[in-house]
């Protein structure tokens, strides 16, 4: 990938690509598995680079030296996802206006999806996330496995990345060192307004071995 010019000026959009996972569920560090002739994370990076002014890639500490090739800023992740995001956020220029956070295991998010979440933040939201309709009935259960509720699935969405945030809102949400399954949860807990934009069916997260097989078919379709 050729070097690209970075924009540290006000208004810049930077993306933190989180690829610091251990791969415990897939049995390998799935973000580095070859898919369609290149690593899975390379697909995610391509969309992130095209979508903004700069990218920070967060990887396991033992991968930093090998991946610091000058195209992106590469930093070591932490013990949790939120810690890894904070490590990436620390490498984003202070002047950046909008920060996107994207999972390195979501290889096929389109540039249009990045543009949609960024546009929603520019329109005034503290954060914007892609969401897709929940088609299965969802049950709330207690520790003993008893059903305690059945939420109306019409009010539910399954959330994806990239998630975009006003940089100040995201930094404030992470300032307390909290943990969340996604960054929108931290922004919400800090009182921020988060909106949902339509997600993409092909923006699937690669988690298990069968997902890697699916990713191969998607990569082949993009050749």
GUKOL-355437 format. One record per residue: residue in one letter; x, y, z negated of N, C-alpha, C in turn. Coordinates in steps of 0.1 Angstrom, whole numbers, padded with zeros to 4 digits, always signed. Layout:
// GUKOL-355437
AXYZXYZXYZ;...
This chain:
// GUKOL-355437
X+0008-0012+0000+0000+0000+0000+0009+0012+0000;X+0007+0022+0009+0016+0034+0009+0014+0043-0002;X+0024+0050-0007+0022+0060-0018+0011+0070-0014;X+0004+0075-0024-0006+0085-0022-0003+0097-0031;X-0007+0108-0027-0005+0120-0035-0015+0121-0046;X-0010+0124-0058-0018+0125-0070-0023+0140-0072;X-0035+0141-0077-0041+0155-0079-0043+0156-0094;X-0035+0165-0101-0037+0167-0115-0044+0180-0118;X-0050+0185-0108-0057+0198-0109-0071+0196-0116;X-0077+0207-0122-0090+0206-0127-0100+0201-0116;X-0109+0193-0120-0119+0187-0111-0115+0174-0105;X-0102+0170-0108-0098+0157-0103-0105+0145-0110;X-0107+0135-0102-0113+0122-0107-0102+0112-0108;X-0101+0106-0120-0091+0095-0122-0099+0083-0126;X-0093+0071-0123-0099+0059-0127-0090+0050-0135;X-0094+0045-0146-0087+0035-0154-0092+0021-0150;X-0083+0013-0144-0087+0000-0140-0081-0010-0151;X-0091-0016-0158-0087-0025-0169-0085-0039-0164;X-0072-0043-0166-0068-0057-0161-0059-0063-0171;X-0062-0061-0184-0053-0066-0195-0058-0079-0201;X-0068-0085-0196-0074-0097-0202-0065-0109-0202;X-0067-0118-0211-0059-0130-0212-0064-0141-0203;X-0076-0140-0198-0082-0150-0189-0087-0163-0196;X-0091-0161-0209-0094-0173-0217-0106-0181-0211;X-0116-0174-0206-0128-0181-0201-0125-0187-0188;X-0117-0181-0179-0114-0187-0166-0102-0197-0167;X-0095-0197-0178-0083-0206-0179-0071-0201-0173;X-0071-0189-0166-0060-0183-0160-0062-0167-0162;X-0051-0160-0159-0053-0145-0158-0059-0143-0145;X-0072-0143-0145-0079-0143-0132-0077-0130-0124;X-0073-0119-0131-0071-0107-0123-0059-0108-0114;X-0050-0117-0116-0038-0119-0108-0039-0131-0098;X-0050-0138-0098-0052-0149-0089-0053-0145-0075;X-0046-0151-0065-0048-0147-0051-0062-0150-0046;X-0068-0140-0040-0081-0141-0034-0080-0134-0020;X-0083-0142-0010-0083-0136+0003-0069-0131+0007;X-0058-0137+0002-0045-0133+0006-0038-0123-0003;X-0045-0118-0013-0039-0109-0023-0046-0110-0036;X-0039-0105-0047-0045-0106-0060-0058-0100-0062;X-0066-0106-0070-0080-0101-0073-0080-0086-0077;X-0070-0082-0085-0070-0068-0090-0067-0059-0079;X-0060-0064-0068-0056-0055-0057-0069-0050-0050;X-0079-0059-0049-0091-0054-0043-0098-0043-0051;X-0098-0045-0065-0104-0034-0073-0096-0021-0072;X-0083-0022-0071-0075-0010-0070-0077-0003-0057;X-0079-0010-0047-0081-0004-0033-0093+0006-0034;X-0104+0001-0040-0116+0009-0040-0114+0021-0050;X-0107+0019-0061-0105+0029-0070-0096+0040-0065;X-0086+0036-0057-0077+0046-0051-0084+0055-0041;X-0092+0048-0033-0100+0056-0023-0110+0065-0029;X-0114+0062-0041-0126+0070-0047-0121+0082-0054;X-0109+0084-0057-0105+0095-0065-0091+0100-0063;X-0086+0107-0073-0073+0114-0072-0061+0107-0079;X-0064+0097-0087-0054+0090-0094-0059+0078-0101;X-0050+0068-0103-0054+0056-0109-0044+0052-0120;X-0049+0047-0131-0041+0041-0141-0045+0026-0142;X-0036+0017-0141-0038+0003-0142-0033-0002-0155;X-0042-0009-0162-0039-0014-0176-0037-0029-0175;X-0025-0034-0178-0022-0048-0177-0016-0054-0190;X-0015-0067-0191-0008-0072-0203+0007-0067-0203;X+0012-0065-0215+0025-0059-0217+0036-0065-0209;X+0035-0079-0207+0046-0086-0200+0045-0084-0185;X+0034-0077-0180+0032-0075-0166+0036-0060-0161;X+0039-0051-0171+0040-0037-0168+0052-0035-0158;X+0064-0041-0162+0076-0038-0154+0074-0043-0139;X+0068-0054-0138+0066-0060-0124+0057-0053-0116;X+0048-0045-0122+0037-0038-0114+0038-0023-0113;X+0049-0018-0118+0051-0004-0118+0058+0000-0105;X+0050+0000-0094+0056+0002-0081+0055+0017-0075;X+0049+0026-0084+0048+0040-0080+0035+0043-0074;X+0027+0034-0069+0014+0037-0063+0004+0042-0074;X+0005+0036-0086-0004+0039-0097+0004+0040-0109;X-0002+0046-0119+0004+0046-0133+0001+0033-0140;X+0010+0025-0145+0008+0012-0151+0012+0013-0165;X+0003+0009-0174+0005+0009-0188+0001-0005-0194;X+0006-0007-0206+0002-0020-0213-0011-0018-0221;X-0019-0029-0220-0032-0029-0227-0030-0032-0242;X-0042-0033-0249-0042-0036-0263-0048-0049-0265;X-0052-0052-0278-0057-0065-0282-0072-0066-0278;X-0079-0055-0276-0093-0055-0272-0095-0047-0259;X-0107-0048-0253-0110-0040-0242-0109-0025-0245;X-0115-0022-0256-0116-0007-0259-0102-0002-0262;X-0093-0010-0268-0079-0005-0270-0072-0004-0257;X-0075-0013-0247-0069-0012-0234-0074+0001-0227;X-0087+0004-0228-0092+0016-0222-0085+0028-0228;X-0083+0028-0241-0077+0040-0247-0062+0041-0243;X-0055+0030-0240-0042+0031-0235-0042+0037-0221;X-0051+0033-0213-0052+0039-0200-0056+0053-0200;X-0066+0057-0209-0070+0071-0210-0059+0080-0214;X-0050+0075-0222-0039+0083-0227-0029+0087-0215;X-0030+0079-0204-0021+0082-0193-0028+0090-0182;X-0041+0093-0184-0048+0102-0175-0045+0116-0178;X-0042+0125-0168-0038+0139-0171-0049+0146-0178;X-0045+0154-0187-0055+0162-0196-0064+0170-0187;X-0060+0174-0175-0067+0183-0167-0078+0176-0159;X-0078+0163-0159-0088+0155-0152-0102+0159-0157;X-0112+0160-0148-0125+0164-0151-0134+0152-0154;X-0132+0142-0145-0141+0130-0146-0131+0118-0146;X-0135+0108-0155-0127+0096-0156-0137+0084-0154;X-0133+0076-0145-0140+0063-0142-0133+0052-0149;X-0140+0042-0154-0135+0030-0160-0140+0018-0152;X-0131+0010-0147-0135-0001-0138-0128-0014-0142;X-0135-0025-0142-0130-0038-0145-0121-0043-0134;X-0109-0047-0137-0101-0053-0126-0106-0066-0121;X-0115-0072-0128-0121-0084-0124-0134-0082-0116;X-0137-0070-0112-0148-0067-0103-0142-0062-0090;X-0139-0071-0081-0131-0067-0069-0138-0060-0058;X-0151-0061-0058-0158-0056-0045-0167-0044-0048;X-0165-0036-0058-0173-0024-0059-0170-0015-0047;X-0180-0009-0041-0178-0001-0029-0174+0013-0033;X-0167+0020-0024-0164+0035-0026-0177+0042-0028;X-0188+0038-0022-0201+0045-0023-0206+0044-0038;X-0203+0033-0044-0207+0031-0058-0199+0040-0067;X-0186+0041-0065-0178+0051-0072-0184+0065-0070;X-0187+0068-0058-0192+0082-0055-0205+0084-0062;X-0214+0074-0063-0227+0076-0069-0226+0079-0084;X-0217+0072-0092-0215+0075-0106-0209+0088-0108;X-0199+0091-0100-0192+0104-0101-0202+0116-0099;X-0211+0114-0088-0220+0125-0085-0230+0127-0097;X-0234+0116-0104-0243+0117-0115-0237+0125-0126;X-0224+0123-0128-0217+0131-0139-0216+0145-0135;X-0212+0148-0122-0212+0162-0117-0225+0169-0118;X-0236+0161-0118-0249+0167-0119-0253+0170-0133;X-0245+0166-0143-0247+0170-0157-0248+0159-0167;X-0247+0146-0163-0247+0136-0173-0234+0135-0180;X-0233+0130-0192-0220+0127-0199-0214+0114-0193;X-0223+0105-0189-0218+0093-0183-0228+0087-0173;X-0223+0079-0164-0232+0072-0154-0227+0058-0152;X-0236+0048-0152-0233+0034-0150-0241+0028-0139;X-0236+0019-0131-0244+0011-0122-0252+0001-0129;X-0264-0001-0125-0272-0012-0131-0281-0019-0121;X-0283-0032-0123-0291-0040-0115-0303-0046-0123;X-0314-0048-0117-0326-0053-0124-0323-0067-0130;X-0329-0069-0142-0328-0082-0148-0340-0091-0143;X-0337-0102-0137-0347-0110-0131-0352-0121-0140;X-0344-0125-0150-0348-0136-0160-0354-0129-0172;X-0363-0137-0178-0369-0133-0191-0358-0133-0201;X-0357-0123-0210-0347-0122-0220-0353-0123-0234;X-0347-0132-0242-0352-0134-0256-0341-0128-0266;X-0346-0122-0277-0338-0118-0288-0339-0129-0298;X-0327-0134-0303-0327-0145-0312-0319-0141-0324;X-0322-0148-0336-0314-0145-0348-0303-0156-0349;X-0295-0155-0360-0284-0164-0362-0287-0179-0362;X-0300-0182-0365-0304-0196-0365-0310-0200-0352;X-0310-0191-0342-0315-0195-0329-0330-0193-0328;X-0336-0187-0337-0351-0184-0336-0353-0172-0328;X-0363-0172-0320-0367-0161-0312-0374-0150-0320;X-0369-0138-0320-0374-0127-0327-0381-0117-0319;X-0380-0118-0306-0386-0108-0297-0383-0111-0282;X-0392-0106-0274-0391-0107-0260-0393-0093-0253;X-0381-0086-0251-0382-0073-0245-0388-0073-0231;X-0395-0062-0228-0400-0061-0214-0388-0059-0204;X-0387-0069-0195-0375-0068-0186-0376-0056-0177;X-0388-0050-0175-0389-0039-0166-0380-0027-0172;X-0378-0027-0185-0370-0016-0191-0355-0020-0192;X-0351-0032-0187-0337-0037-0189-0330-0036-0175;X-0317-0033-0176-0308-0035-0165-0295-0042-0169;X-0289-0049-0160-0276-0055-0163-0266-0045-0157;X-0256-0041-0166-0247-0029-0163-0234-0034-0157;X-0229-0027-0147-0217-0030-0141-0206-0019-0143;X-0195-0020-0137-0185-0009-0135-0183-0007-0120;X-0178+0004-0116-0172+0015-0123-0183+0023-0131;X-0179+0028-0143-0186+0037-0151-0179+0050-0151;X-0186+0061-0149-0180+0074-0148-0184+0083-0160;X-0175+0091-0164-0177+0100-0176-0171+0113-0174;X-0178+0123-0180-0171+0136-0182-0159+0133-0191;X-0147+0137-0187-0135+0133-0194-0135+0136-0209;X-0140+0148-0212-0141+0152-0226-0150+0143-0234;X-0161+0139-0228-0171+0130-0235-0165+0117-0238;X-0157+0112-0228-0151+0098-0230-0140+0099-0240;X-0132+0110-0240-0121+0111-0250-0127+0112-0264;X-0137+0120-0265-0143+0121-0279-0149+0108-0284;X-0155+0100-0275-0161+0088-0278-0151+0078-0283;X-0139+0079-0277-0128+0069-0281-0119+0074-0292;X-0121+0087-0296-0112+0093-0306-0113+0086-0320;X-0124+0080-0323-0126+0073-0336-0120+0059-0336;X-0116+0054-0324-0110+0040-0323-0121+0029-0324;X-0133+0033-0320-0144+0023-0320-0143+0012-0310;X-0151+0002-0311-0151-0009-0302-0165-0011-0296;X-0165-0014-0283-0178-0016-0276-0176-0026-0264;X-0186-0032-0260-0185-0041-0248-0183-0033-0235;X-0187-0020-0235-0184-0011-0224-0183+0003-0230;X-0178+0012-0221-0175+0025-0226-0187+0033-0228;X-0198+0030-0220-0210+0037-0221-0216+0036-0235;X-0214+0024-0241-0219+0022-0255-0213+0032-0265;X-0200+0034-0263-0193+0044-0272-0198+0058-0270;X-0200+0062-0257-0204+0075-0254-0219+0077-0259;X-0227+0067-0258-0241+0067-0263-0240+0069-0278;X-0232+0061-0285-0231+0062-0300-0226+0076-0304;X-0218+0083-0296-0214+0096-0299-0224+0107-0296;X-0235+0103-0291-0246+0113-0288-0246+0117-0273;X-0238+0111-0265-0238+0115-0251-0250+0109-0243;X-0253+0116-0232-0264+0112-0223-0258+0103-0212;X-0262+0091-0210-0258+0082-0200-0269+0078-0191;X-0267+0079-0178-0278+0076-0168-0273+0064-0160;X-0283+0058-0154-0281+0046-0146-0283+0049-0131;X-0274+0044-0122-0276+0045-0108-0277+0031-0103;X-0282+0029-0091-0284+0015-0086-0270+0008-0084;X-0269-0004-0089-0257-0012-0088-0257-0020-0075;X-0248-0029-0073-0246-0036-0061-0245-0051-0064;X-0253-0059-0057-0253-0074-0059-0239-0080-0057;X-0231-0074-0048-0218-0080-0046-0207-0074-0055;X-0211-0066-0065-0202-0061-0075-0202-0070-0087;X-0199-0082-0084-0200-0093-0094-0186-0094-0102;X-0187-0096-0115-0175-0098-0123-0170-0112-0122;X-0158-0114-0119-0152-0128-0118-0148-0132-0132;X-0155-0142-0137-0153-0146-0151-0149-0161-0152;X-0155-0169-0144-0153-0183-0145-0147-0189-0132;X-0142-0201-0132-0136-0207-0120-0146-0206-0108;X-0159-0209-0110-0168-0208-0099-0169-0194-0093;X-0167-0184-0101-0167-0170-0096-0155-0168-0086;X-0144-0175-0089-0133-0173-0080-0136-0179-0066;X-0143-0190-0066-0148-0196-0053-0157-0186-0045;X-0166-0180-0053-0175-0169-0047-0166-0158-0041;X-0156-0153-0049-0148-0142-0045-0141-0145-0032;X-0137-0158-0030-0130-0162-0018-0139-0160-0006;X-0152-0163-0007-0161-0162+0004-0163-0147+0007;X-0164-0139-0003-0166-0125-0001-0153-0118+0006;X-0142-0123+0001-0129-0117+0008-0129-0121+0022;X-0133-0134+0025-0132-0138+0039-0142-0130+0048;X-0153-0126+0042-0162-0118+0050-0157-0104+0053;X-0147-0100+0045-0142-0086+0046-0130-0086+0055;X-0125-0097+0060-0113-0097+0069-0116-0092+0083;
